[in-house]
Amino acid sequence: MPSVLAGEVKAGSKITKDVITPLGGILFTKGKILLPRDLEILEAFLVGQVEIEGVQGEDNSDAVKKNAKQTALKAGAIINESMLIKNNSPLHDEYEKMIALIRTSYRSVTAASLPIFELRSQLELLISHLKDYHVLKFSPRTLKDEDYNYHNAVLSALTSYKIAQWCGYPQKDWMQIAFAGLLHDIGNAKVDSSLLHKPESLNSAEIEEVRRHTTYGYQLLRNVTAINEGVRLTALQHHEKVDGSGYPLKLEGSQIHFYAKVVAVADIFHAMTLERAYRKAQSPYLVLEQIMTESFGKLDPVIVQTFIQKSTDLFNGTRIRLSDGRHGEIIFTDRANPTRPMIKVEGTIVNLMLERELYIQEIIA
């Protein structure tokens, strides 16, 4: 098969041997039909030569072009399906119903009642639209400061369900893990709301009171039927750390229920990417990098790595906004550094691995 200089390769060419980067990583696999944006990736990675299928006669050339066109159409269809979910989607409708129900539940739980059947029914309806939910793309229609706890609860439920699937946990646990995400902060219903929404830093006594939401939560859920002990323990343990530095019991490693380990990752992500009265929402990509740092001794590393790899598994062509305000599209993601893909911006390639001061602020339609 002919080996061609990368700069001379045409869109529609079929690769007959894996393309390797100068650092030894696989850039494209054998059999791929090159699209126009792939040629830019070859150039950006300083690939010297590429082995492609030989072109013999007009008919073969036409066939290659046809393959390229079909591949491009398929890629375009996939990219369109992956775009930011519209705010008038059924997912948003069920999400808002879930928010209203969890808000009511927070108010009723202090009276020793929790509408668990209604919560389960609505959670099942919401999860039936999970195929339309992407952790990095979904945005609520409205977000009021006083509703932060409810949004964190519902988003943590959705994300925890996704993580449970991604990690290959038994299917019988998926809904219970979603429940664990939904109810992990239910103990906040017994904490003074002025502390939860206080814009200034809390003093030591106030911090201690807020931390009691973990034990309050376990107590509130202790006699609730239709949830298992893992859900109750998640309310108690979601702030524990694998190195024993968490609270309230300073548990370590295997002492922490795996539901709590899953929800801890989802909770941290949404707590940092939701806007608060005293803090703007942070870039989901920066938050993922912080969670990766936190995984060393604090969070379960397998759950963290799975969450980051799966949530950043976006199609090339996904539109984004950089931290400097420029718009562009993802053209290549190195799975070893999934939060720092290569971005095409106004005809140039921005390599976020090299330009560390830049980062993806948000995914856009």
CORPE-V766672 format. One line per field, one symbol per residue. ss: DSSP state (h for helix, s for strand, l for the rest). burial: 1 if it has 24 or more other ideal C-beta (glycine too) atoms within 12 Angstrom, else 0. A space follows every 10 residues. Layout:
# CORPE-V766672
ss->???
burial->???
This chain:
# CORPE-V766672
ss->llssshhhll lllsslllss lllllsssll llsllhhhhh hhhhllllss ssllllhhhh hhhhhhhhhh hhhhhhhhhh hllllllllh hhhhhhhhhh hhhhhhhhhl lllllhhhhh hhhhhhhllh hhllllllll llllhhhhhh hhhhhhhhhh hhhhhhllll hhhhhhhhhh hhhllhhhhh llhhhhllll lllhhhhhhh hlhhhhhhhh hlllllllhh hhhhhhhlll llslllllll lshhhllhhh hhhhhhhhhh hhhllsllsl lllhhhhhhh hhhhllllll hhhhhhhhhh hlllllllss ssllllssss ssllhhhlll lssssllsss slllllllls sssll
burial->0001010011 1111100010 1000001100 0111111111 1111101001 1110000000 0001001100 1100100010 0111100010 1101111110 1110110010 0001110011 0110011011 0111111111 0010001111 1111111111 1111111010 0011111111 1111111111 1000010000 0000000011 1111111101 1001001001 1111111111 1100010100 1000011111 1111111111 1111010000 1111111111 1101100111 0011111111 1101111111 1100000111 1111001111 1111100011 1110000111 11100
